[in-house]
Amino acid sequence: ESKCREIERLKQLVGSNAKLKSAVESASLRAREAKSVDACFVFDCTSSMRTNVEAAKQKINAIQEYILASLGHGSSVRFGLVAFRDYTDEQQFEILPFTNNVQEVRGFLARCQVQGGGDPCEDVIGGLEQAVLLDWQASSRILYLLCDSPSHGRRFHDSDGLDDSTLKEFDNYPNDPKQWAPADLVHAQMVQLRLHFVGMTFSRHCEKMFRVFSNLRDIGGDHGLSTLVLKPDGSAKDFVQCVLEGTRSSLSNSLTLVSSPQWSLADQVSEPHGARRVLGLQELCWEDWECWPQQQVLVTALTAVGRRRTAQPNCTARVLHIRELPFAKGNMRYAFPAVDERGSKMVVKVYQFEGNRWNSREAVWADVLTQTYAQIFAAEFSRRMPTMPLQFVRNYIMEASHWKDYRFSALEDFIPGLYQKYTSNSGFSGSNSSLAEAFSHFTWHLSSGDMMVTDIQGVGSAVLTDPQIHCEGSTYFGKGNLGNRGMDNFFMRHSCGEICTALGLTRSPLQMGDADITEAGTVSHELRTVHSSDLDSSLSSVMSAPGALDRLLTRSLSSLRSDATPRSSGSLLCSGPLLCEARCGGAVEASGDKYLKHLRKYGGIYCESCKLQVKDSMCRAPCQRADCKEHVFYSVFVLGITGTAAPTSCRHCRALECWTLIERVDETDSVE
């Protein structure tokens, strides 16, 4: 029987690896689009810029290599060049259309003669006009402007107080009409083309011009595009450093624009889905809970095993004291304090918006189902990384027929402590988010690229609530499910750290590469990218070979068991205390071996006062799986406290059933 169970586990591992390989291949295609860069250098090519143009000629290879290394696997970069001079020069513009051949760029620069110029001011606006006419195609678009003199026109330089003769020497065209409508138009076109702007000035005379340019780009509100002005010292090394600094800033903002605008759950509420309810907040005080209105409610707990199976509801009637005013609000919901019959502190969460879309049983079902699956992932993460265990508090669907405005809401245990949002469902990461990010990466890896738990928030990086789950090709997890776009957005911001390394997580092709600039001005980089061919496909071929199964078991079971055993986490810090799963509100300090010992002995995490009741109420029943002779163990005390149904399969069979998490959901599947 044990051998049969291991065979089934191996078959699932084969399917898991194949599915992860497919997910990586699909992500590679999306990475090629998301990680494309068009970089155009618009530069003054008159005599005063000779030293700076020479620096560009020397370092263009390093710049290209750095951009590719920063973007990582699947990236591409095209360079375009616009050399401008002045009105009186014989060749006012020289242009190289976008190309990914760096040798063409070097050849163009070699042929480009630094000459002419006349007065100090040049036709900067003309150079920008030529740049916006290029064939911009990439998802990330950066325009670099290199100059040591402003454009013609009083609007762009500090000429107040100069007599006509002195002004004429500095600017032969102080009334140049390009300084007005054409300048406004070209900057509007740059914003429309989604061009990030990096200005590099080699003279103080350009400061006013760049202030004007920045103001012009700000017209129309926040567009999310970066506008950066840098001052290189003239050396080749510092020139490269400034280019790379501008590139880093622009790429970071660009990847945000590529993936965020229409996908954030918070943004969706700006659509006419219902008016906001505006309620006043009242300071939280638990002492007077007996004075709060008493309500009889129906509380439904969900039990989920595999995504192809309908989550099993278990309903119980409860009496709660619920205060009429909320104590907190987030982007989406209000939080009301409540206390149950046992005196346990709880929170009722209701949407801020009116209408059935937000206040229906289906909407709350999706939210509770999301957190139920997050609990499964958190338990597996904690088993593999017990030095920093996580838990999502249990939550329920609450139906209060006499609570007029909020008939359906989510109910969960109150989490004491300082509440913090670590990540969002659209890619945001706050401070102290390394553990939350590693957990999101882990959920993608464990589900073979099919799911990702995001929007991590809670207390102490350990006790969490209100997650969202991205799931490919399905609306299974409600309004916050952004599918592949949400997962891609996460990976374009995520940099693997010690936790990801300790867990051996597969990198997504959407992740950025690692790059640095050395003192010599060359690029050193480490690309820890994953290719689909790197994934282990040997199991499939071995499984198909006649008589190979016994050899496969002998050779592979040890590695399977080591995969299920927590890997060394080195000097990684521990997370905060957990909450007692018996809902008494007690804190439990359990990590490392102590955490694993709790699981083996009690099947969960309980405080000292609850352990005895858990142990004394243990029952066993035969596993209902037809070919299994093991027993199911559960605590009647825990079932009564949590309102859940008794398990029907043993821990070995449940471990196998949990692997159905990685199977794809049929679009016809229902949440009820």
N, C-alpha and C positions, 0 to 999 in steps of 0.2 A: 504493500500500500504506500509506504514511504517513497519507494522508487517510482511508482506511478505519479505521485504528487510532484516529485522532482522533474519527471519527464514533462508533465504539463507546464511546470514553471519554465523549463527550457524552451518549450514551444512558444510560450508567451514572450520570452526574451528575444527569440528570433524575430517574432512579429514586431516587437518594440523597436529593435535595431533597424529593421527594414523601414518602419514608419518614420523613425528619426532621420534616417538617411534621406527619405523622400522630403521631409520637412526642410532639411538643410538645402537640398537641391532647389526647392521652391524658393527658399529665402535667398539663395544665391542669385536667382533671376531678379528678385525685387531689389537686391543690393546693388546690382549693376545700374539700375535706374536711380536709386536714391543716392548713390555715392559718385555721381558724375559731377564734375566741376568744369565750368568755363571761367578762365582767369584771363582778363584783358589788362595789359599794361599800357596806359596812355601816358607818354612821357615827352617832356620838353627836349628836343634834339638840337637846341642851339648851342653855341660854343661854350657858354657858361656851365653847361651840364656834362662836360666831357668826362670828368672823373666818375660821376654817378652812372653814366651810361656804360662806362668800362666795367664798373662793379656788376652791373646787370649781366653783361656779356660773360663775366667769369662765373657767376653763380646761378645761372638759369637751370643747370642740371640739378644742383642741390635743392633748388626751390621745387622743381617738379618731383624729385624723389621724396621730399618731405611731405608734400601734399598727398602723394600716393600712400606713403607710410602712415600718415595721420588717418586717412580714410579706411585703410585696411583692405581686406579681401574684396575683390570684385570692383574696385574703384577705377575711375578713369579721369584724366584731366586733359583739357585742351587749352592751349595758349593762343591768344590773339594779341597783336601789337599795333599801336597807333602812335607813330612819331609825328609830332607837330612842331611847326616853327612859327614864323610870323608872316604878316600880309605881304611884306616886300620880298620874301625869299622865293627863289625860283621854284623850289619843290616844297610847297607848304606842308604837305602831308605825305607820309609813307605808311602803308597799311599792309599788315599780314593777317589774312583771315584765320579763323580758328583752325588749329591743327594739333594733333596729338604727337606729332613728330618733333622732338626737341631739337633735332639736327636742323630742321627747317628754321626753327626759331634762332638758333645760333648763327645760321647762315644769313638770315635777315639782319640780325644785329651787326654782323661783321660787315655787311654791305652798307649799313646805315651810317652816313657821314654826319658827324657832329659839326655843324657849321651855321653861320648866319645869325640872325637875331636882331641886329640894329639896336633899338632902344631896349631897356630892361623888360618891359611888359611884352607878353606873347599872346598868341591866339589860343588860350586854354579852352574857351568855350567851343571853338572850332574842333579841337581834338575830341572833346566829349561828344559833339554832334556826330563825328565819324564813328565813334565807338558804339553808339546806340544803334547804328545801322548794321552792325555785324550780326551774324546768324547765331544768336544766343539760343541754346537748346538745353543745357544741363539743368539738373535740379538745383545745384548750388552755383550761383553766379556772382563773381567778384570783379569789381573794376578798381584797379590801382591807378592813382594819378600821381605822377612824379614830376615836380617842378621846383624851380628856385625863384620864380617871378610870377606875379599875379597876371590875370587876364586884363586886357585893355578895359578902361572905364573907371571913373571915379568911384563907382559902387564897390570896386574890389580892392582898392588900396587907400591907405591913409595919406591923402594928398591935401587935406585941408590946411590952409595957411601957407601953401607954396605959391610963389609968384608964377605967372604964366610961363616965364622962361625956364624956370626950374622944373615945372610940371611937364613942359614939352620935352625936356631931356629924359625924364623918367617914363613918360607915356605919350607917344606920338598921336594916340587916338583916345583922349580922355572922355570924349562923348560917343564912343563906339556904341552903335545901337544894339550890338549883341549883348551888352550888359543887362538889358531889360527883358523884353519878351522872349528872345531866343534862349537866354540863360534860364528863365523860369520854365520854358517848355522842355529843354533838354533834361532838367532835373526831374520834372514830372514824368518824362519818358523813362528815365532810369528807375524810378520807383515802380512804374507800371510794368517794367521788364523784370522786377524783383532783383535788382542789382544791389549787392552790398558794396559799400564805398570805403576804400582805404586811401586816404590822402597822405602823401609823404612830401613834406616841405623841407627844403634845404636852405631856407632864408626866412627871416622874420617878416619880410615884405608880403608874404603870402597869408599871414594870419587873418587879416580881415576877409580875404576872399574865401577862406575855408569856413569862417563863421557864417558868411552869407550862404555858402553851399549847404551847410548843415541846417540852417533855418529853412531853406527852400525844400529840403528833403523832409522836414517835419510838417510841412503843410498837409493838411488832410488827416492828421491824427497819427496814432501809433500804428505803423505798418509792420513792425517787428524786424525791419532791416537794420543792419548795423551801419553806423557812420563813425569812422575812426580816423583821426589825424595824428600822424607820428612825425618825429623829427630825427632822422638818421644823422650821424655825425660825419658822413661822407666816406667812411671806410667800407670796403666790400663786406667785411664781417658784420658791421652794424646794419648795413643795407639788408642783408639776408635776415638778420634778427628782426628787423621791422616788418619785412614782408611776412615772415612766419607768424609774428604776433598778430598782424592783421588777418592772416589766413585762419589762425585758430579761432579768433573772435567771430569771423564771418561764417566759418563752417559750423560753429556751434549754433549760431542764430539761424543759419540756413536749414540745418537738420530739424530744428524746432518748427520752422515754417513748413517743411516738407511733410511733416507728420502730425502736427497738432491741430490746426485751426478748426476743422469741422468734426473732430473726433472726441473732444472732451465732453463728458457727461454734463458738467456744469454749463458748458456752452449751449447744450441742447435746450435748456430751460428758457433761453431767450426767445425761442419759437413760441407761437401762441398755443401752448398746451394747457393753459389754465392760469388764472391770476394767483399771485402770491397771497397767502394769508399773513398778515402782519400781527404778531403777538408780542406782548411785552415779556421780558425775561425777569424771573424772580430768583434771588439768591437761593442756592440749595441749602436746605435745612431739614435734616431727617428727624429731629426730635419730635416734631408735631405731626408725624405721619398718621396718627390715629384720628386726627381731625379732617383728613382728606376724604373726599367722597368715596364711598365703598361701591364697587361694581362687581357684578358676577359676569365673568367672561369665559369664552371658550378658547383654550390654548392648545395649539397644534404643534407637536414636535415632528420633524422630518428625519427619516433615516435613509441615507443614500449609500449604496454599495457600488454599483456600476452605472455609467451614464446611459446605457441602453435600457436600464430598468427604471420604472417610475419610482420616484422617491416615496417611501412608505410613510403615510401620516399616522399619528397616534394622538387622539384628542382627549383632553381632560377638562372638566369644569373647575374653575378656580375663582377665588374671591381676592380681589386686589383693592388696595387703597391707592387711588391715582390723583395726584394734585392737578388742579385745573390750569395752572400756568407752567410753561416750560422753564427749565433752568439753563438751557443751552440751545444753540442752533449751529448747524453747519451750512454748507452751500445748498443742501437739498432738504434737510429734515430738521424738525424740532425734537428736542428730547425732554420728556416729562418724567419726573420721579414717581416711583411706585413701590409699594411694599406688599409682599404676599402674606399668606396665612402663617408662615413660619417666621415672619419678621425679616425675611431676606430682602435686601435692597435691590431694586430692579429699575430698568429704564424702558419707557415706551417711546418708540420713535415713529413719527408721522411725517409725511411729506408736507412741504410748505405750500403746495399748489392744490388748487381746487380741480375737481373733475375726476371721472372714473379712471382715467389713465393712471393717475397717481394714487388713488385711494381704493383700488379694487383688491380683491383677494388674489388675483393673478399677479399683480405688481408686488405685493408683499411676499407671495409664494416664491417668486423669482429671487428676491433679496435674501430670504431665509435659506433657500436652496444653495445660493452662492456661498453663504457663510458655512453651510453644512459641508460642502465640498472643500472649502478652505480648511476646515478642521481636519479632514482626512489628510490633506497635503502637509499640514503643520505637524500632525502626529508622525508621519513618515520622515519629515525633515528632522524632527527632534530625535527620532530613533537613530538616525545616521549622524547627527551632530548634537549629541547629548550635552556637550559643554555649554550650549546656548539654545536650550529648548524654547519652542514657541507654542502658544495655544490661542485659538480663537474661542471666545466665550460662546456658550450655547445660546442660540436664539430661537424664537418661536413665532408663529403666526397667531396674533391675538384678534379675536372677534368680540367686540363690545357692542351689542345691539342697542344699548341705551345711551351710548356716547355718540350723539347725533353727527357731529362733523368728522369723526374718526372711527368709523365702524371697524375698518381693518387697519392694523398697524403691526409693527414688529416689536417683540418683547425680548429683552435680554438682561443678563445679570449686570449690575452696576460695577464698573471698574474703578476702584479708588486710585488716586495718584494724579500726577501731572500728565495730562493728555497731550499727545503729540502726533502730528501727521508726518509720516516718513516718506511716502510716495503717493502719487496720484495715478489715475487710470490713463492719463495722457502723457506720462513721461516725466513729470516733475519728481525731483528727489530733494528732500530737505536735509537738515543737519542730522547726524547720527543715523543715516539711512543705510549703512553698509550691510547690516544684517537683513533688513527688509528687502534690499535689492537682491542679495544672494538667495533669499527665499523665493522671490519671484522667478529668478533664473532657474532655481531648482525645480519649481513646478512645471516650467516649460520642458526641462530635461526629462523629468519623471514621466510626463504625459506624452513623450515622444514628439514634442513640438506642437501639440494640439491644444494645450490650455496654458494659461498663465494667470496666477493670482496676483493682483495689483491693488493699488489704492490702500496701502498698508497704513494703519493708524492704531494707536492704543497707548499703553503705558509701559515704560521701561524696556521697550523693544521686545517684550515678551508676551504680554497679554494684549490681544489684538481684537479688532472688531471692524465692521462695515467694509469688507473688501469688495472688489469687483473682480470678475473673471473674464478674460478674453478667451474666446473659443473660436477656432477656425470654422467658417461656414455655417454658423448657427446663432440664433438669438436665444439660445437655451438659458442663458443667465441674465436676461433682462436688459434694461436700457444702458447699463454701463459696459456691456460686451461690445468692444470695438474690433473684435476679430483679429486678423493678421496685422491690420494697421496699428492696433494698440500694442501688439507684441513687438512689431518692428520699431515703433516709437520708443519703447522701453530699451531695446538693445542699442539703438543709435545713441543713447545717453549713458548706457551702462558700461562700466569698466570693471572687469573681473578682479577681485581681490583675494585675500587669503582664504576666505570661506569658500568661494567658488573653486579655488584650487584644491582645498582639502576635500571637497566633495567630488572632485573629478568631473565637473560639469562640462558638457560640450558647448563650445562657443558658437554663437550664431554668426553667419556671414554678415549680418547687419551691424555687428559691433565695429567700433572704430579700432584702428591699429594704434600701436604705441610708437611714438617718434620723439627724437630729441635732436638738438643741434649742438654739435661739438664745438670746441674752441677754434678748431681749424676752419669752421664754417661748413663742414660736411655733415651729412645726416647719418645718425646711427638710429636704428630702429629694430624693434622686435615685433614680428608679426605672428601672434599666436592665433592664427586663423584656422578654421576647420573646413576641410573639403569633404564632400560626401564620400569620396573614396577612402577617407581615413577611418570611417566607421566600420566596425567589425561585422563583416558579412560572411565570415567563415562558417558560422554556425549553420547557415542555410545549406551550404554545400555539404557540410559534414552530416547534417540530419538526413539529406537525401541519399547518402551513400549506403548500400546494403550492409547490414551488420555493424554499423558504426555507432549505434546508439549507446551500447555499453561502454565503448571506448570514450565517447563524448562525456558520459556521466562521470566516469572515473577521472577524466582530465579536467572537467569543468566545474564540478560541484564545489570544489574548494574555492574557486574564484567567485562562484555565485554567493557562497556563504560570506566570503570576505566583502562582497559588495553590500551585503545586508548588515555588515558590522561597521560601526562608526569608525571613520578614518581619523588619523591623528590630526588635531587642529593646532598643534604647536602652541604658540603664545597667544592664541585668539582669546579675546575677553569674553566673559560670561554675560548672558542677558540677565534681566531682573527676575524677581520672584514670580511664581505662577499663582493662579487662583485654585483653591480646592474645587475639584470637579463635583463635589457633593453640594455645591451651591450654598455653603455656609458663610461665604465671604472671607474665609481665612486665607492668608498668604502661605505659600509653600516654597521654601528654599530647596530646590532640587535640581541639580545639574550633574553631568558626568555619570559616574558609576551609581551615584545615589538615585538619579533619575531613572536609569535602566532597572535598578533594583525595585523601585516603586512599581514600574510597569509589570515586571515579572510576578511580583507578589500580589498586587492588588488590581492589576488591569487598568490602572489609571493613577492620577495624582491627587492624593487626599492629605488633608492636615491630620495632625495627631489625634484630635478629638473625633474625627470621622472614620479613621482607619478601623477601629474596633467594630463599629456598626457595619462597615463594608464586609469585614471578615466574617462576622457572625451571621450575616444574611446571605452568604454565598450559596448558590444552588447549582446543580448540574443537570443537564438533559442531553439525550442523544442528538448528535448532529443529524440534521434532516437531509443531508446530501446522501443520495442512494448508495454510493460506493464508499462511504466513510464510516468508520467505526469509532471515531473519536467522540468526546463529549463537549458540550457547550457549557462554559462557566460564566455566571453573571451574578450580580448582587441585587437582590430584591429591594434593598434600601436605596441603591442608586437609581433603579428604574422608577421607584416612586418619587424620588426627589426631582429627577430630570424629566419625568413624563414620557419616557421613551419605551418602546416595545422590547421584549426580550429577544436577543439574537437567536437565529435559527441554525446557524452554522458555526463550527468550531473555528478557533483562531487560525488553523492551517488553511482551511477552506476560505475563510474571509480574506486571508492574505492573497490567495489566488484570485478571488472575486474582485478585489480592489484593483487588480491589473486591468479589469475591463474599463477603468477610467480612461485608458488610452484609446479605446475604440471610438470611432466617429459616430456622432449622433445622426440618426435619420431625421430629415426635415419634417417627417410626419410624426415624430415622437411628441408626446404631450407632456406637460408638466403636471398633469393631474390624471 
